[in-house]
């Protein structure tokens, strides 16, 4: 087994050159499946696991705990920890199993299939507004930002008058600037308090929304129902997720396809091909920077031949795992005909994103709706003139001017 013998390199993971893969992350993955790193914020160095097999091990092995980071100044990319201590994202079994059981009832295959017509209606309305505005139009403003936010707000039955403020709070929470810490903490508290205020009414007079579903979900024998505070944290997690992956990936996927006009035209002619290609696009596109939430080793362990000591922080890179040549041949090539196989864009193991089916439904609806409504869609500017986000942990075009 190997162990660290040199100082860990500083890893800001601030690379933001369009959708090129972060060269520092690629370099770490090439050196080996497990590396030592230091992130911009936090008390200590951490291990970074980049291989598919290594990430799979860490995310499924109970010796690596997310709950153990609560109350610690853990290594991270944002000045303020994005997750609340009670969040489903920093819990371990059996507590996480209880939370996921309740949340999963809101995202069953049947329920998501039932949501799809509502998503399609929102897409159609947004595209009609874009058509009325005329070309050139900014796809980010007209589709990428409003669709996921409107969808999750609709599903949580958030009053229309409150939706813009909730969107602003989520953006404040994702900032990476050192000056943003207090503002991000305030935004997190504001979101949590907002949903806590909605829950009593959803318990007493439940509707068909997700919050009501979770508030009134049947509880397995021997378990306690979720408290108002636990439900509020779950709602914050959902609205953050709803404004993260799907928002970035609508813009990113549109950018990638519009950079390949022949493929774009083919999907416009045959939208049924898109769901298979979507999985390759999700695998290939680095929609965020660096890493997310670490784990702590509860006891001595070994990952891919590297000795990990009890108490060590361990980060995994889903981005690097998605480019592992042992799993995806020629991984740095986008192959829209690549056979579909599991990727890690939505995580893995006990913290795999429960709302992934909804994100897929949004992406399919948005991209197929866009290409069929505007079969001659094209970029309205040179790719070199597109401005990319540099102020958050996400990667996506700030504006994406299109014409048709």
N, C-alpha and C positions, 0 to 999 in steps of 0.2 A: 504494500500500500504506500501511496505517496502522501506527503504532508507539506504545508507551506514552509519555505525557507527564505523567501524574500518579501519585501514590503509589497502590499497590494497596490496595483495601479489605480489612480483616480479615474473614475468612470462617470463623467457627467451624463453620458448618453443623450447629448443635446443635438445630435445630427439631424438635420431637417432639409436635406437636398431632395426635393420632390419625393418620390417613393423609392429612391435608391436604398439598398440595405445598409444599415449603419456599419461602416468599415471596422469600427472598434469592436462591435459585437461579433462580426464575422471573424476578426482576428482572434478573439478569445475562443471562439468555437473551434477554430483551426488548431489552436494549441493543445486542446484536449477537452474532454466532456465536462471537467470541473475546474474552475479557476477561482482565485482569490481576488476580490474587488473592494473598492471603497466608493460609496455613493456620495452625492452632494450633502445629504443631511443624515443625521443619526449618530449614535454613540460609538459605533464599531465597524470593523470590516465585516465582510460576508463572503460566503461561498456563492458562486454562480454556476448553476448546472445548465448546460446548453444542449446536450444530446437528447433525443427523443426517449430513449430507454431510461436515462437518468431522470428526466423530468417526470416520466410516468412513475418511476419508483418513489420519488419524493412526494408526489401528490397523492399517492395511494398508501403510503407507509405511515401508520399511526405514531411512529417514533419522531416524526417531524410535525410539530404543532404550530398552527396559526394562533390558537388561543393564548399560547405562552408569550406572544409579543405584546399583549395588552398591558398598558402601564409602562412599557419600555420605550426608550427613545431609539426605535429600531432604524436600521439603515434604509433610506428611501430616497425618492426623487423630488418630492414636494416638501415645502417647509412645514406644512400642517398635514398630519396624517389624514388621508381622504376618508377612511372608514371610521365609523363610531365603534367604541369598545364592545357594544352589544350587537354589532352587525353580524349577519349570517356569514360574512366573509372572513371573520376572525373567530370562528367557533370550531370546535372539534366534536366528533362523536362522543357521547350520544346526543349532546345538545344540538349540534348542527343537523342531525338526522331528524329531530323534532321540528326544527324550523323549516327544513327542506320539505318535509312531509306536507306541511301546511301550504307552503309556497307552490309546491308542485301541483296541488289541486287547482291552482289558477292557470297553469300552463300545460294541461293535458293536451294530447294530440287533438281530441275532439273539440276542446275549448278554443285552441288556436285556430283550428279550421273554421270554427264559428266566428272568429274575429276577422278572418280574411276579407269578407265583404266590406266590413267597416274600414279596413286599411285601404282597400281598393277605392272606396268612395273618397277618402281623404286625398289619395294620390290624384284621382281624376279632378277633384276640385282645385288642387294646387297647380296641376298642369294647365287647367283652363285659365287660371289667373295668369300664369306665365305666358300663355299664348296671347291673352288679351293685352298684356304689357308690351308684347312685341320683341323682336330680336334686335340687337343682342340682349340676352337676359342672363342674370347671375343664377346659376343652378343651385348654389349654396343657399342663397336667400329664399329662392322660390320652392325648393324641394328638400334639400339635405337637412337643413336646420329645422324647418317646421314639421316635417313628417313624423320623425320619431317622437318629438316632444308632444305634438298634438295627439299622436296615437296613444302614448302612455298616459297622458292626461285624460284622454277620453276613456281609457280602460279603467283608470282610477276614479273617474267621475270628478275630476278637479273642475271647479267652476271656471268658465271662460275668463272671467275678470282677473283670476289669479295666475293664469298660465305664464304670462310674460315675466312676472316677478320670480316664479319658480325657475324659469329658464335662466334668468340672470344669476340666481343663487348657484345653480350647478356650474356655470362658467367660472364664477369666483372660486369655487372649490377646486377646480382643476388647474389653477395657475401654479407655475413653478418658481416665480420670482421670490427671493428671500423676503422682500417687503410685503408679500401677500399673506403672510401667515395669520395675522389677526383677522384680516378680512375673510380668509377662508374659514377660520374657526367660527366666526360670526355667521357666515352663510350656512355652515353645517347645522348650527344650533337653530337657525331660522327655519330651515327645511324640516328639521325634526319637530319643532314646536308646531309648525303648520299642520303636519299630518296628525300629530297627537290631538289637535283640536277637532279633526274630522271624525276620529274613530268612535267616540261615544254614540254619535247619531247613526253610524253604520252598523253598530251592534244592535241598537234598539229598533231601527227601521231599515234593515238591509235592503240593498238594491241588487242589480245584476253586475255591478262593477267588481274589479279585482279586490279592492280593499274590503268590501262587504263579504266577498267570498272567503278571504283569509280570516276576517274577524269572526265568521260564523262556521268555519270549517270544523267537521267532526274531529274529536280528539281521541286517539287510540286509548284503550283501557290502561289506566295507571299513569297517564300523562296529564299535565296541567295545560289548560288552554293558554294561548299566548296572551301576554299582558298588553295593555295599551301601548306601553313604551316599546315593547318588542315589535309590535305591528307598525309603529311609527318608523322605527329603524328599517324594517323591511320595505316600507314604502319609499323611504329615502334611497335605499339601495336600488330599487326598481327604477326610480326616476333618473338616478345617475346613470344606470346602465342604459336606459332608453335614450339618453342624450350623449352616449359615448360611442359604442361600436357602430350602431346603425348610421348615426349622423356622419361619422368619418367615412364609413365604407360606401355610402351612396355616392358621395363626391369622388372618392378614390376609384371606385369601380367605373364610374362614368368617365373619369379622366383616362384610365387605362384603356377602356374600350374605344373612346374617341381618338386615342392615339393610334388605334389599329382600325382604320375605316372599313376594311374588308370584313373583319370579324363583327364589327358594329352592324353593318348592313345585313350580315347573315343572321344575327339574332333578331333584327327587326323583321326579317322575312319569316323566321321560324322561332318564335319565343319559347317553344317547348324545349329547345336545346339549352336554355339558360340555366335551369336548376343544377344540372351536372357541372356546367362551367363555373357556377357560383362557388362551388366548393374549392375549386382550384384558385379562383380569385381570392377567396378568404385565406387560403393557405399562403399564398404568395405575397399579398400586400401587407407591409408593416404599418398597421394603422395606428400604432402608438410607439412611444419611445421606451427603450430600456426594459425595466422590470416593474412588477406590481407589489404585491404584499408578500413579505418573507415568511419563513417558518423558523422555529428554533428546534434544534436537535434535543430531544429529551434524554437521550443516552448516546453513548458512543455508537457510531455506525460507519458503514462504508458505502460510498456511491461511486460506481464505475471505477473502483480501485483506489479511490481517495479516502483517507481516514477523516472522518468528521467527529469532532469531540462534542460531548454533551454540553449544551449551552451555546454552541455556535449558531449564528444566523445562516440560513440557507435560502437564497433566491433561486427561482427557476426562470428560464427565458422561453416562453412559448414561441416567440418570434424565431429564435435560433432552432428550436426543436422542429419547427415547420420547414426548416431548410436543411435538415439532417439528411445527408446523401445515403445513409444506411436505410432510410425509409422512403425517401423521395428521390429517385434517380435524377441526376442533373437538376438539383433542387433550385438553383438560381435562375432557371428558365421557366417562364410562364407558358404552360402547355394546356390550352383550354380543352384539349381532348384527353388529358391525363385521366386514367381510370380513377374513380372516386375511392378514396380511402380516408380513414379518420385523421383529422388534423387537430391542432391545439389552439386555434384562434379563440374558441370559447372556453378555454381552460381544459382541465382534466381531473378525473378522480372526484373526491368528495366536494370539490368546489367548482365543478363544471357549471357553467352559467345555465340556470334553470330557464331563463327567458330566451335561450338560443332559438327555439322554434319560432318565437315571435319576431326576433331579429331577422331570421331567414325569410319569413313571410313578408316583412317590410321591404327587404332588399329585392326579393323577387318581384313584388308588386311595383316598387319604385322604378327599377331598371327596365323591366319589360313594358310597363306603362309608358315610360319615357321614350323608348325606342319605337314602340308601335304608334304612339301619338305623333312623334317627330322622326319619321324614318330617314330624313336627310340631316339629322342633327350633326353638328360639327363644332369644334372649338372655334370661338370667335377671336382668339388671340393666339400668338405663338406660345408653345409650351414653355419657352424660356421667360415669358412675361407673366406667368402665373405666380401669384404670391402664396406662400405656404405658411401655415401656422408655426410660430416659433416660441410662443409664450406659454404653452401648456404641454402636458405629457402626450398629447395626441398628435397625429400627423394627418393632415388633410389640407386641401387648398382653401384659403380664406375666402377667395372668390373664384368662381369657375364660369367665365363668360362663354355662352354658347349661342349658336345661331342655327336656323333651319330653313 
